[in-house]
Amino acid sequence: MSLTIIHRPEAGCFEALVDGQRCDASYRLDGQVMVLHHTGVPRALEGRGIAAALVAAALAHARSNGLTVRPLCSYVATYMRRHPETLDLLAGG
């Protein structure tokens, strides 16, 4: 599936429109820490890898901008555990 993900810093999210429905990974910045607090994909779209793509885009953005990550969203925390190459992004404390 081809997915276009848009970073909307003014809204604090990465989003994609799939089958007319909005999917997002929301964050806020706390200094140099990207606090990922919500990942939302409508139930009808679950299982397509959309949430994973959104989180991957958010983590890539954090890495390329020298940010660390605090995953408050359980999906993001699980994603990072499953992708150990992202664990170096975890904010200390």
Secondary structure, DSSP 4 states (H G I P E B T S, - for coil): -----EEETTTTEEEEEETTEEEEEEEEEETTEEEEEEEE--GGGTTSSHHHHHHHHHHHHHHHTT-EEEE-SHHHHHHHHH-GGGGGGBPP-
